[in-house]
Amino acid sequence: MSKDNVNKYNVSLVSLGCPKNLVDAEVMLGHLPAERFTIVTNDSEADIIVVNTCAFISEAQKESVETILEVADHKKNGRCKLLIVSGCLPQRYQDELANELPEVDFFMGTADAPRILELLESHLQGEQQQEIGLPDYLYDHTTPRVTSSPFYSAYVKIAEGCANHCSYCVIPSIRGTLRSRTIPSVVAEVERLVENGVKEINLIAQDVTAFGAERGNGSELTALLRELVKIDKLAWLRLLYAYPDGVTDELLDLIAAEEKICSYLDLPIQHIDDQILAAMNRRIDETVIRSLLERIRTRIPDITLRTSLIVGFPGETDEQFRKLLAFVEEGHFDRLGVFQYSREEGTSAAKLDQQVPARTKLSRYKRLMKAQSRVSFSKNLALKGRIEPTLVEGYSEETELLLRGRSIRQAPDVDGQVYITSGQADVGDIVDLKITDSSEYDLIGEICEK
């Protein structure tokens, strides 16, 4: 694959894990010149397959390895000549992977996205695998990127890494410490995306409320948002992954005042018991959480809140779990995700005594999800008769007689959807929808006549 080789190569990229990983994958694709590489979505048509992996918890690692082995079949029995594994898994386990996955031609870490062409060239010229470096990369508005989201929606990563050091989390070792983009860089990227037809921008980072904090003057998130809302054709601006103690009154007042900023917050609290929160190194306690929820609902009564919780953290007693379950049943959150604690090598929590049995973790997970399903259903039922701004995304997977979309209350990929039973609209339109019915996680509605 020398520079004067005119052959074109088909490249397929499988991205696993979170939207932050997806952005890394899109940056990789952006660094492959279009005159030499054609992006395909079918692995069987690819000469080169890249698997961008997640390694956040053991289940994600297992999924990554299984996907690699599935894709490797295209090398044995198909067109694929080159299999590359990138992202969090190689960053964390480079030495082990090289021995356990001989099917893989070379590995790339979390900072290697802009080097994909260089590494491809080196490998095909017979050079050996290079050492994966420190996780210190951060893309900006000048970085080539091929967006793979629908044309009307995009993720924009405003920071990389994390400085919170929760005791269960491997992110700082995989992604490095907090590194934020500049405000002008984020604004420039969003302006370009909006000019190309994007209506919904989802701002992501490990902790969006920490944006710019490493520069020494506190969080710059509200300053960033004030610049972004000035962009004319931008319709929805959504914040994902907001660390609770970074949610200030200034931020809440800005969300309440600015129509373009969705009244939606993803607010991971992880637990409600003070002893567990302290062991998690979360810097918050029950009093802080309850006070924050009250402040949020007071300033933005109609806000949609999402959270994530961990069950089975080391030492979690039946009493502490029942406290968490009762808290969920109080109905503070519209959306909720639950993780079963994963004992991750290299974290301080992995060294704790009183590890909870897997069977107990699974039981607690199921009980929490069942409790939240009742809360979600009740909150969805309360929307009946309301008019909700809704982004039309296409036809239902069940039938082409129904359009589907997402209301302003639903983030992409993690929340439910809306089934549209009456009215016509184009994909990418934002319409007023009257909610007529609901299920635990989805809504049903009719487009309002103008």
C-alpha positions as CSV (number, residue, x, y, z in Angstrom):
1,M,0.0,0.0,0.0
2,S,2.7,2.5,-1.0
3,K,1.7,6.1,-1.8
4,D,1.8,5.6,-5.5
5,N,-0.5,2.6,-5.3
6,V,-3.7,3.5,-7.0
7,N,-5.7,0.6,-5.6
8,K,-8.7,1.5,-3.4
9,Y,-9.4,-0.4,-0.3
10,N,-12.8,-1.0,1.4
11,V,-12.7,-0.3,5.1
12,S,-15.3,-1.3,7.7
13,L,-15.3,0.0,11.2
14,V,-17.1,-1.6,14.1
15,S,-17.4,0.8,17.1
16,L,-18.4,-0.6,20.5
17,G,-19.2,1.2,23.7
18,C,-20.1,4.8,24.4
19,P,-20.6,7.8,22.1
20,K,-17.1,9.1,23.1
21,N,-15.7,5.9,21.5
22,L,-17.9,6.6,18.4
23,V,-16.3,10.0,17.9
24,D,-12.9,8.4,18.1
25,A,-14.0,5.9,15.4
26,E,-15.2,8.8,13.2
27,V,-11.9,10.6,13.6
28,M,-10.1,7.4,12.4
29,L,-12.2,7.3,9.3
30,G,-11.6,10.9,8.7
31,H,-7.9,10.3,8.5
32,L,-8.2,7.8,5.6
33,P,-8.0,9.6,2.3
34,A,-11.2,9.1,0.2
35,E,-9.3,8.6,-3.0
36,R,-7.7,5.5,-1.5
37,F,-10.2,4.2,1.0
38,T,-13.9,3.5,0.6
39,I,-16.0,3.2,3.8
40,V,-18.4,0.3,3.8
41,T,-20.9,-0.9,6.3
42,N,-20.8,-4.6,5.5
43,D,-17.8,-6.4,6.9
44,S,-18.0,-9.0,4.1
45,E,-17.2,-6.3,1.6
46,A,-14.2,-5.0,3.5
47,D,-10.5,-5.4,2.7
48,I,-9.6,-3.8,6.1
49,I,-11.8,-4.1,9.3
50,V,-11.2,-2.0,12.3
51,V,-12.8,-2.9,15.7
52,N,-12.9,0.0,18.0
53,T,-13.2,-1.5,21.5
54,C,-14.6,-0.7,24.9
55,A,-13.0,-1.9,28.2
56,F,-14.9,0.0,30.8
57,I,-16.2,-3.1,32.6
58,S,-15.7,-6.8,32.2
59,E,-18.9,-7.3,30.2
60,A,-17.7,-4.6,27.7
61,Q,-14.3,-6.4,27.5
62,K,-16.0,-9.7,26.8
63,E,-18.2,-8.1,24.1
64,S,-15.1,-6.6,22.5
65,V,-13.2,-9.9,22.4
66,E,-16.3,-11.8,21.0
67,T,-16.7,-9.2,18.3
68,I,-13.0,-9.4,17.3
69,L,-13.3,-13.2,17.0
70,E,-16.5,-12.9,14.9
71,V,-14.9,-10.4,12.6
72,A,-11.8,-12.5,12.3
73,D,-13.8,-15.0,10.4
74,H,-13.8,-12.6,7.5
75,K,-10.0,-13.0,7.3
76,K,-10.2,-16.8,7.3
77,N,-13.1,-17.2,4.9
78,G,-13.7,-13.8,3.2
79,R,-12.2,-10.8,1.6
80,C,-10.6,-9.2,4.6
81,K,-6.8,-9.0,4.5
82,L,-6.2,-6.8,7.5
83,L,-7.8,-6.8,11.0
84,I,-7.0,-3.8,13.3
85,V,-8.2,-3.5,16.9
86,S,-8.2,0.0,18.4
87,G,-9.4,1.9,21.5
88,C,-9.8,1.1,25.2
89,L,-9.0,-2.6,25.2
90,P,-5.5,-2.4,23.6
91,Q,-4.8,0.7,25.7
92,R,-5.4,-1.4,28.8
93,Y,-4.2,-4.8,27.8
94,Q,-1.8,-4.5,24.9
95,D,0.7,-7.2,25.9
96,E,-1.9,-9.8,26.7
97,L,-3.9,-9.1,23.5
98,A,-1.0,-9.6,21.2
99,N,-0.6,-13.1,22.6
100,E,-4.2,-14.1,22.9
101,L,-5.5,-12.7,19.5
102,P,-3.0,-13.7,16.8
103,E,-5.8,-13.0,14.3
104,V,-5.2,-9.3,14.8
105,D,-2.6,-7.6,12.6
106,F,-1.9,-4.6,14.9
107,F,-3.4,-2.7,17.8
108,M,-4.0,1.0,18.3
109,G,-4.6,2.8,21.6
110,T,-7.0,5.6,22.5
111,A,-4.6,8.3,21.4
112,D,-3.7,6.7,18.0
113,A,-6.8,7.7,15.9
114,P,-4.9,10.3,13.9
115,R,-2.1,7.9,13.2
116,I,-4.2,5.2,11.5
117,L,-2.9,5.9,8.0
118,E,0.7,6.0,9.3
119,L,0.3,2.7,11.2
120,L,-1.4,1.0,8.2
121,E,1.5,2.0,5.9
122,S,4.1,0.8,8.5
123,H,2.4,-2.5,8.9
124,L,2.1,-3.2,5.2
125,Q,5.7,-2.3,4.7
126,G,6.6,-5.1,7.2
127,E,7.4,-3.0,10.2
128,Q,6.6,-4.4,13.6
129,Q,3.8,-3.3,16.0
130,Q,4.8,-0.1,17.7
131,E,4.3,0.5,21.4
132,I,1.0,2.0,22.3
133,G,1.6,5.4,23.8
134,L,0.1,7.5,26.6
135,P,-3.5,8.4,26.3
136,D,-2.9,12.1,25.6
137,Y,-4.8,12.9,22.4
138,L,-7.6,15.4,22.0
139,Y,-9.2,16.1,18.6
140,D,-10.3,19.6,17.6
141,H,-12.3,21.5,14.9
142,T,-9.5,21.0,12.4
143,T,-9.5,17.2,12.8
144,P,-10.8,15.2,9.8
145,R,-13.9,13.3,10.9
146,V,-16.5,11.2,9.1
147,T,-19.7,11.4,11.1
148,S,-21.7,8.2,11.2
149,S,-24.7,9.4,13.1
150,P,-27.9,10.3,11.2
151,F,-27.5,13.6,9.3
152,Y,-29.7,15.5,11.7
153,S,-27.8,14.6,15.0
154,A,-24.2,14.5,16.1
155,Y,-22.1,14.0,19.1
156,V,-19.4,16.5,19.9
157,K,-16.7,15.6,22.4
158,I,-15.7,18.7,24.4
159,A,-13.2,17.1,26.7
160,E,-11.2,13.9,27.1
161,G,-10.1,11.9,30.2
162,C,-11.2,12.5,33.8
163,A,-9.9,13.8,37.0
164,N,-12.6,12.5,39.4
165,H,-10.9,9.2,40.2
166,C,-13.9,7.2,41.4
167,S,-12.6,4.1,43.1
168,Y,-14.3,1.7,40.7
169,C,-13.4,3.4,37.4
170,V,-10.6,2.7,35.0
171,I,-11.2,5.7,32.7
172,P,-8.2,7.8,33.9
173,S,-5.8,4.9,33.2
174,I,-7.4,4.3,29.7
175,R,-8.2,7.9,28.7
176,G,-5.8,10.0,30.8
177,T,-6.5,13.0,32.9
178,L,-8.9,15.8,32.0
179,R,-8.1,17.7,28.8
180,S,-10.6,20.2,27.5
181,R,-10.9,21.7,24.1
182,T,-11.1,25.5,23.7
183,I,-14.4,27.3,23.4
184,P,-13.7,28.6,19.9
185,S,-12.7,25.1,18.7
186,V,-16.0,23.5,19.9
187,V,-18.0,26.4,18.5
188,A,-16.3,26.1,15.1
189,E,-17.1,22.3,14.9
190,V,-20.7,22.8,15.9
191,E,-21.1,25.6,13.3
192,R,-19.8,23.3,10.6
193,L,-22.0,20.5,11.6
194,V,-25.1,22.7,11.7
195,E,-24.3,24.2,8.3
196,N,-24.3,20.6,7.0
197,G,-27.8,19.9,8.3
198,V,-27.3,18.8,11.9
199,K,-30.2,20.0,14.2
200,E,-29.3,18.2,17.4
201,I,-25.9,18.5,19.1
202,N,-25.1,16.2,22.0
203,L,-22.2,17.5,24.0
204,I,-20.2,14.6,25.6
205,A,-17.3,14.1,27.9
206,Q,-16.6,11.9,30.9
207,D,-17.8,14.9,32.9
208,V,-19.1,17.9,30.9
209,T,-19.4,20.0,34.0
210,A,-15.6,19.8,34.4
211,F,-15.1,21.4,30.9
212,G,-12.1,23.8,31.1
213,A,-11.6,23.3,34.8
214,E,-7.9,22.2,34.3
215,R,-7.1,25.7,33.0
216,G,-7.5,27.0,36.6
217,N,-10.5,29.2,36.5
218,G,-13.3,26.7,37.2
219,S,-15.7,25.1,34.8
220,E,-16.2,26.9,31.5
221,L,-19.3,25.0,30.5
222,T,-21.8,27.9,30.9
223,A,-19.4,30.2,28.8
224,L,-19.4,27.5,26.1
225,L,-23.2,27.1,26.1
226,R,-23.7,30.9,25.8
227,E,-21.6,30.9,22.6
228,L,-23.3,27.8,21.2
229,V,-26.9,29.0,21.6
230,K,-26.0,31.9,19.2
231,I,-25.7,29.5,16.3
232,D,-28.8,30.3,14.2
233,K,-29.8,26.9,12.7
234,L,-29.1,24.9,15.8
235,A,-32.3,23.5,17.3
236,W,-31.4,21.2,20.2
237,L,-28.3,21.2,22.4
238,R,-28.1,18.4,24.9
239,L,-25.8,17.8,27.9
240,L,-24.7,14.2,28.7
241,Y,-22.7,12.9,31.7
242,A,-22.9,15.8,34.2
243,Y,-21.1,15.1,37.5
244,P,-23.5,16.1,40.3
245,D,-21.3,18.5,42.2
246,G,-20.6,20.4,39.0
247,V,-24.2,21.3,38.4
248,T,-24.4,24.9,39.5
249,D,-27.3,27.3,39.8
250,E,-25.8,29.3,37.0
251,L,-25.9,26.3,34.7
252,L,-29.5,25.4,35.7
253,D,-30.7,29.0,35.2
254,L,-29.1,29.0,31.7
255,I,-30.8,25.7,30.8
256,A,-34.1,27.2,32.0
257,A,-33.6,30.4,30.0
258,E,-32.3,29.1,26.7
259,E,-34.8,27.4,24.5
260,K,-32.1,25.6,22.4
261,I,-30.7,23.8,25.5
262,C,-32.8,20.7,26.1
263,S,-34.3,20.5,29.6
264,Y,-32.5,17.2,30.0
265,L,-29.6,16.2,32.2
266,D,-27.8,12.9,32.5
267,L,-26.7,13.0,36.1
268,P,-24.9,9.8,37.3
269,I,-25.2,9.5,41.1
270,Q,-24.2,5.8,41.4
271,H,-25.8,5.3,44.8
272,I,-27.6,7.1,47.7
273,D,-26.0,5.5,50.8
274,D,-23.3,7.8,52.3
275,Q,-20.9,4.9,53.2
276,I,-21.1,3.4,49.7
277,L,-20.6,6.9,48.1
278,A,-17.5,7.5,50.3
279,A,-16.1,4.1,49.3
280,M,-16.7,5.0,45.7
281,N,-14.8,8.3,46.2
282,R,-17.7,10.2,44.8
283,R,-17.3,13.6,46.7
284,I,-21.1,13.7,47.3
285,D,-23.5,12.3,49.8
286,E,-27.2,11.8,50.2
287,T,-27.8,15.3,51.5
288,V,-26.0,16.8,48.5
289,I,-27.9,14.6,46.1
290,R,-31.3,15.4,47.5
291,S,-30.5,19.1,47.7
292,L,-29.4,19.1,44.1
293,L,-32.5,17.3,42.9
294,E,-34.7,19.8,44.7
295,R,-32.7,22.7,43.2
296,I,-33.0,21.3,39.7
297,R,-36.8,20.7,40.0
298,T,-37.3,24.1,41.5
299,R,-35.5,25.9,38.7
300,I,-36.6,23.7,35.8
301,P,-39.8,21.9,36.9
302,D,-40.3,20.1,33.6
303,I,-36.8,18.8,33.2
304,T,-36.1,15.2,32.2
305,L,-33.4,13.6,34.4
306,R,-31.4,10.5,33.7
307,T,-29.0,8.7,36.1
308,S,-26.9,5.6,36.4
309,L,-26.5,3.5,39.5
310,I,-24.2,0.7,40.6
311,V,-25.4,-2.3,42.6
312,G,-23.3,-4.8,44.4
313,F,-20.4,-2.4,45.2
314,P,-18.1,-4.1,47.7
315,G,-19.6,-4.1,51.2
316,E,-23.1,-3.2,50.0
317,T,-25.4,-4.7,52.6
318,D,-29.1,-5.7,52.1
319,E,-30.0,-2.6,54.2
320,Q,-28.0,-0.3,51.9
321,F,-29.5,-1.8,48.8
322,R,-33.0,-1.4,50.2
323,K,-32.3,2.3,50.9
324,L,-31.2,2.6,47.2
325,L,-34.3,0.8,46.1
326,A,-36.6,3.0,48.2
327,F,-34.9,6.1,46.7
328,V,-35.5,4.9,43.2
329,E,-39.2,4.2,44.0
330,E,-39.5,7.9,45.1
331,G,-39.5,8.7,41.4
332,H,-36.7,11.3,41.0
333,F,-35.5,10.1,37.6
334,D,-37.3,9.8,34.3
335,R,-34.6,7.4,32.9
336,L,-32.2,5.2,34.8
337,G,-29.5,2.8,33.9
338,V,-28.1,0.2,36.3
339,F,-24.7,-1.4,36.3
340,Q,-23.7,-4.5,38.3
341,Y,-20.4,-3.7,39.9
342,S,-17.4,-5.0,38.0
343,R,-14.2,-5.7,39.8
344,E,-11.7,-4.0,37.6
345,E,-8.0,-4.6,37.9
346,G,-6.0,-1.5,38.8
347,T,-8.8,0.2,40.7
348,S,-8.8,0.8,44.4
349,A,-12.3,-0.7,44.8
350,A,-11.0,-4.1,43.4
351,K,-8.9,-4.4,46.6
352,L,-11.8,-3.9,49.0
353,D,-13.1,-6.8,51.1
354,Q,-16.7,-8.0,51.1
355,Q,-17.0,-8.4,47.4
356,V,-20.7,-9.1,46.6
357,P,-21.6,-12.4,44.9
358,A,-22.6,-12.3,41.3
359,R,-26.0,-13.9,42.0
360,T,-26.8,-11.1,44.6
361,K,-25.7,-8.4,42.1
362,L,-28.0,-9.8,39.4
363,S,-31.0,-10.0,41.8
364,R,-30.5,-6.4,42.9
365,Y,-30.1,-5.2,39.3
366,K,-33.4,-6.8,38.4
367,R,-35.2,-5.4,41.4
368,L,-34.0,-1.8,40.6
369,M,-34.9,-2.1,37.0
370,K,-38.4,-3.3,37.8
371,A,-38.9,-0.5,40.3
372,Q,-37.7,2.1,37.7
373,S,-40.0,0.6,35.0
374,R,-43.0,1.5,37.2
375,V,-41.6,5.0,37.7
376,S,-41.0,5.5,34.0
377,F,-44.4,4.2,33.1
378,S,-46.0,6.6,35.5
379,K,-44.0,9.6,34.2
380,N,-44.8,8.7,30.6
381,L,-48.5,8.3,31.4
382,A,-48.5,11.9,32.8
383,L,-47.4,13.2,29.4
384,K,-50.7,12.1,27.8
385,G,-52.3,15.1,26.1
386,R,-49.1,17.1,26.2
387,I,-47.6,18.7,23.0
388,E,-43.9,17.6,22.7
389,P,-41.3,18.7,20.2
390,T,-40.3,15.6,18.4
391,L,-37.4,14.8,16.0
392,V,-38.6,12.5,13.2
393,E,-36.1,9.7,12.6
394,G,-37.7,7.4,10.0
395,Y,-40.1,4.5,9.8
396,S,-40.7,2.1,12.7
397,E,-38.8,-1.2,12.6
398,E,-42.0,-3.1,13.1
399,T,-44.0,-1.5,10.3
400,E,-43.5,1.2,7.6
401,L,-47.0,2.4,8.4
402,L,-45.7,4.2,11.4
403,L,-43.1,7.0,11.6
404,R,-40.8,7.0,14.6
405,G,-38.8,9.7,16.4
406,R,-37.5,11.0,19.7
407,S,-39.1,13.7,21.8
408,I,-36.9,16.4,23.3
409,R,-37.0,14.3,26.4
410,Q,-35.2,11.4,24.8
411,A,-31.5,11.2,24.1
412,P,-30.2,9.1,21.2
413,D,-29.1,5.5,21.8
414,V,-30.0,5.3,25.5
415,D,-33.7,6.4,25.9
416,G,-36.9,5.2,24.3
417,Q,-38.6,6.5,21.2
418,V,-41.9,7.9,19.9
419,Y,-44.2,6.1,17.6
420,I,-46.1,8.5,15.3
421,T,-49.6,7.2,14.4
422,S,-50.9,10.2,12.4
423,G,-49.4,13.0,10.3
424,Q,-46.6,13.3,7.7
425,A,-43.1,14.6,8.1
426,D,-39.7,14.2,6.6
427,V,-36.7,12.5,8.4
428,G,-34.9,15.2,10.3
429,D,-38.0,17.4,10.8
430,I,-38.8,18.6,14.3
431,V,-42.6,18.6,14.7
432,D,-45.1,19.3,17.5
433,L,-46.5,16.0,18.6
434,K,-49.6,15.4,20.8
435,I,-48.9,12.4,23.1
436,T,-51.8,10.0,23.0
437,D,-50.5,7.0,24.8
438,S,-47.3,5.4,26.2
439,S,-45.5,2.3,27.4
440,E,-42.8,2.0,30.1
441,Y,-40.2,3.6,27.9
442,D,-41.8,4.7,24.6
443,L,-44.4,7.3,23.7
444,I,-47.1,7.3,21.1
445,G,-48.4,10.5,19.5
446,E,-50.0,12.4,16.5
447,I,-48.4,15.2,14.6
448,C,-50.3,18.4,15.3
449,E,-51.7,20.2,12.3
450,K,-50.2,23.7,11.8
